[in-house]
Amino acid sequence: MTVPLLRIEGVVKRFGGFAALSEVSLGVAAGERLGLIGPNGSGKTTLMSCITGTLRNDSGSIRLRDQEICRLPAHRRSYLGIARTFQIPRPFRSMTLLENLVVPLQYVAQRSGKRMAEAEARAHALLGRVGLASKAQTVSGLLTQVELRKMELARAMAAEPKLLISDEAMAGLSGSEVDEIIDLLLALNEGGVTIIMIEHIMQAVMRFSQRVACLAAGQIICQGTPYEVMQDPYVQRAYLGSTS
């Protein structure tokens, strides 16, 4: 049996007396595109924070390949190949796109023993990969929303991740801009990156995901193909607001 790239078993996270996650179990195969949906407050971001190490789960197991990572700090999990983008990009706004990418690339160079001189060339390549080559010398504070999301993806890819968590990367974008981001995520996946996408835009979820899991009140209530999950009555009540 193939070991999943990511295996979450019985994860619990409490904030005082409130259980944000209750015995969550989920596996993600290498190369998979998983959509994670659920209403606001369902625990999606809390779960991703437990995976990346910005939060510590209270109990349960999180394994990358076959290594337990629950007690590792966030930077050690990054070393192992976990990267994340955020709904609200926070670049160094007075720096150019190129400079914004050189910062994480220098970190990668120190980690892997690569020459620091290669960072700028790698930064140019990453900007080209997300369609921002012509903006390399543009100050990031002047970017549009979709350009900021693309730069956020490039910064995440600078860490050479095996697992990329995309947290509402399409919030506030137009339909055509959503398609641009989906195309980039699909291309990254085709290049070998496993992706978990948290998203409220169901058009994006249906187009991108091979499998979808739905969280509600801190528990996985359904998982399956996008079509199966959208047809599930519990998902319709919890997420889509159906009263039938």
Secondary structure, 3 states (H helix, E strand, C coil): CCCCCEEEEEEEEEECCEEEEEEEEEEECCCCEEEEECCCCCCHHHHHHHHHCCCCCCEEEEEECCEECCCCCHHHHHHHCEEEECCCCCCCCCCEHHHHHHHHHHHHHHHHCCCCCHHHHHHHHHHHHCCCHHHCCCEHHHCCHHHHHHHHHHHHHCCCCCEEEEECCCCCCCHHHHHHHHHHHHHHHHCCCEEEEECCCHHHHHHHCCEEEEEECCEEEEEECHHHHHHCHHHHHHCCCCCC
